[in-house]
Amino acid sequence: MKKLFTISVLTFIGVSAFGSNFKKAPRKLTPTKTSQKAQLPEDYCTPLPRPQAETMEEVRIGDYDFFHDYISRDNGNYQDRTNKEINLIKNFGLPIVIGSDLFVEQPPWVFSQQSIKVWIDYNQDFIFDNENELVINGWIDEKRQDPDDDVGNAFPNFHGSFITSELAYTGKTRMRIQMSPNGESTACEVSAGMVLDYTVNILEDELDYCIPENIINRDEWIGHFYINNLHHEVGQLESYNNFTHETFKLNLGQSHTFRIVPDFRDQIYKEHVSVWVDFNLDGHFDNTTELIVEDISEQGQEVISEVYFPDSISLEPRRMRVGLKFNSYKEGACEDSYWGQVLDYTIDFRKASSLIQPSNITFTLEPEIEEITDLSYHFYPNPSLGGNINLAFKSDKPEKIKLEIRSITGLSVYKKSLELIPEEVKTIQLRKALKGVYLFQIKGERTTVVERIILK
């Protein structure tokens, strides 16, 4: 079933650019334990890890436009980058991506398993507490790179997310990011790897969204949620799921296709589907002006709805709520006690000229460093049927570039440094890559270029 839903022009109020905050039961934040004679330190410890082949190459928090920092190993294994500041809002979830690299002169190229840890000094006592302040504790898996492999020197990234504790002290404090081969390392003691320190500014939670209670998703739930070609596989999980660290970027002045696919344990039921967006950023979902999808799945089929967003909407991120309810329409986005499931996301509106990408894609169109009229790059054929892409280069002089190719889901499949000669054509082989849309990014000495390429 398919319908066209047009949102009327609304009156908007200003609020923080991160209005999509949420409530989540936080871990209890307790003071760091010290003896009666012990004195709190007056500054943070400085770890001194030994160098290793595996390093961090970039840090991304939120989407590309929020915080993105490239790392050079030439600056040392411990880097004080506290001149870079990141705003965090209590109870707000953000994704984090740690890009990796390997410095080995010749094959075999083996990226060893690495521990990734992130601390935030919530109580501003100059101590990173493993019990209360360790917000990320994960691993990057080992990867062996065949020098003849078509995917080039693409090493694995770490993808995670964290929620800023509602008990954190407001104001500026420190975040520490650590890569180490040893999972037992602490914030101050790490034998090898790399450590980065940043400044974070913790802000109060301004909006207080309701969390539906007593929802049962034992027999039905949302299996998949799509907006256009952006896809989130959900599954049974919890009855209420806070995915506000997942951001859908949508162009204004256009229609967008919403698809909600119900899933069931055994028997198929009649399900009602609703989607709200908090357009006026007041922390509530209004059934009259903010309900953008309302439809029925009679026999388990997906619900499809076209939604048009006018360009009069202001450009702040907003919270979007997706609800599934057995046998009847939801009385509102905050309704309690029924069979179904609720999902919360962030939706970020852009002008039609903006590049539309999911949150974990790192590319964006960047301004050129200088106006260049005698320099051009051209990828062809597009679409490519065999996986071979030609790169034609036109310029008045040679150019050193970094070429990176990512899938539409953000997976890096190719990364290589090249030196291009004017009028030269280089062939990039992607025979092992799956069919789909890919983003080709060139970072040169004079400009940055991004192109979409289709592999068939």
Sequence and secondary structure as in RCSB ss.txt:
>XXXX:A:sequence
MKKLFTISVLTFIGVSAFGSNFKKAPRKLTPTKTSQKAQLPEDYCTPLPRPQAETMEEVRIGDYDFFHDYISRDN
GNYQDRTNKEINLIKNFGLPIVIGSDLFVEQPPWVFSQQSIKVWIDYNQDFIFDNENELVINGWIDEKRQDPDDD
VGNAFPNFHGSFITSELAYTGKTRMRIQMSPNGESTACEVSAGMVLDYTVNILEDELDYCIPENIINRDEWIGHF
YINNLHHEVGQLESYNNFTHETFKLNLGQSHTFRIVPDFRDQIYKEHVSVWVDFNLDGHFDNTTELIVEDISEQG
QEVISEVYFPDSISLEPRRMRVGLKFNSYKEGACEDSYWGQVLDYTIDFRKASSLIQPSNITFTLEPEIEEITDL
SYHFYPNPSLGGNINLAFKSDKPEKIKLEIRSITGLSVYKKSLELIPEEVKTIQLRKALKGVYLFQIKGERTTVV
ERIILK
>XXXX:A:secstr
 EEEEE          S                  SS    SS      B  SEEEEEEEESSTTTEEEE  GGG
 SEEEEEEEEEEEETT EEEEEEEEEE  SSS EEE  EEEEEEE TT SS   TTTSEEEEEEE  EEE TT T
T S    EEEEEE  TTS SEEEEEEEEEES TT  SS  SBSEEEEEEEEEE          SEE SSEEEEEE
EETTEEEE  SS SEEEEEEEEEEEETTEEEEEEEEEEESSS   EEEEEEE TT SS   TTTSEEEEEEESSS
  EEEEEEE TTS S  EEEEEEEEESS  S TT  SEEEEEEEEEEEEE TTS    TT        SS  SS 
EEEEESSSBSSSEEEEEEE SS EEEEEEEEETTS EEEEEEEEE TT EEEEE TTS SEEEEEEEE SS EEE
EEEEE 
